[in-house]
Amino acid sequence: MTLLALLHKHGAMSAVEASAHLGLSPSQVRRQCRDLAQRGWITSTPDPEDARYTINALTVEGHAALKQKGQINGGRNIMRPVSGARAD
């Protein structure tokens, strides 16, 4: 599963939460978050409950990118997973 697909399926979450789902280190997920935020596909905002964390959420553009890549298609995941992630 890709980070975008994870955010689509489970909603906004921190890099630490996403790393647990994806089987990656939090630092690997944070790098992916920076890249996706630069593309405008996710937003990263400070966690109101704990300023040490950021909450990552899918944007309209990120949803469109998933749909364009065929990842939102009857729940099938045909986009390449995040490097090192478990396939779901």
C-alpha positions as CSV (number, residue, x, y, z in Angstrom):
1,M,0.0,0.0,0.0
2,T,1.3,3.5,-0.8
3,L,1.3,6.4,1.7
4,L,-1.4,8.2,-0.4
5,A,-3.6,5.1,-0.4
6,L,-3.1,4.7,3.3
7,L,-4.2,8.3,4.0
8,H,-7.2,7.8,1.6
9,K,-8.2,4.6,3.4
10,H,-7.6,5.6,7.0
11,G,-7.6,9.4,7.0
12,A,-5.2,11.8,8.4
13,M,-2.4,10.5,10.6
14,S,1.2,11.2,11.8
15,A,4.3,9.7,10.1
16,V,4.7,7.5,13.2
17,E,1.2,6.0,12.7
18,A,1.7,5.7,9.0
19,S,5.1,3.9,9.5
20,A,3.4,1.3,11.6
21,H,0.9,0.6,8.9
22,L,3.5,0.5,6.1
23,G,6.3,-1.3,7.9
24,L,8.7,1.5,7.4
25,S,10.7,3.7,9.8
26,P,9.1,7.1,10.7
27,S,12.1,8.8,9.1
28,Q,11.3,7.1,5.8
29,V,7.7,8.1,6.0
30,R,8.6,11.7,6.9
31,R,10.8,11.9,3.7
32,Q,7.8,10.6,1.7
33,C,5.6,13.2,3.4
34,R,7.9,16.0,2.5
35,D,7.9,14.9,-1.2
36,L,4.1,14.5,-1.3
37,A,3.6,17.9,0.4
38,Q,5.8,19.6,-2.2
39,R,3.7,18.0,-4.9
40,G,0.6,19.3,-3.2
41,W,-0.8,15.8,-2.7
42,I,-0.9,16.0,1.1
43,T,-0.9,18.7,3.8
44,S,1.3,18.4,6.9
45,T,0.0,20.4,9.9
46,P,1.2,20.5,13.5
47,D,-0.7,18.1,15.8
48,P,-2.8,20.2,18.1
49,E,-2.3,17.7,20.9
50,D,1.4,17.2,20.6
51,A,3.5,19.8,18.8
52,R,6.3,17.3,18.2
53,Y,4.2,15.6,15.6
54,T,2.6,16.6,12.3
55,I,-0.6,15.3,11.0
56,N,-0.6,14.4,7.3
57,A,-3.8,14.5,5.2
58,L,-4.7,13.8,1.6
59,T,-5.5,16.9,-0.4
60,V,-8.0,17.1,-3.3
61,E,-5.0,17.0,-5.6
62,G,-3.7,13.8,-3.9
63,H,-7.0,12.1,-4.3
64,A,-7.0,13.0,-8.0
65,A,-3.4,11.6,-8.3
66,L,-4.6,8.4,-6.7
67,K,-7.5,8.2,-9.0
68,Q,-5.4,9.0,-12.1
69,K,-2.8,6.3,-11.2
70,G,-5.6,3.8,-10.8
71,Q,-5.1,3.3,-7.1
72,I,-8.7,4.1,-6.3
73,N,-10.4,1.4,-8.4
74,G,-12.4,-1.1,-6.4
75,G,-9.8,-1.1,-3.7
76,R,-7.1,-2.5,-5.9
77,N,-3.6,-1.2,-5.4
78,I,-1.8,-1.0,-8.8
79,M,0.5,1.9,-8.0
80,R,4.1,1.1,-6.9
81,P,4.3,0.8,-3.1
82,V,6.5,3.1,-1.0
83,S,10.0,1.7,-1.1
84,G,10.4,-1.0,1.6
85,A,6.7,-1.2,2.4
86,R,4.7,-4.3,2.8
87,A,2.2,-5.0,-0.1
88,D,-1.4,-5.2,1.1
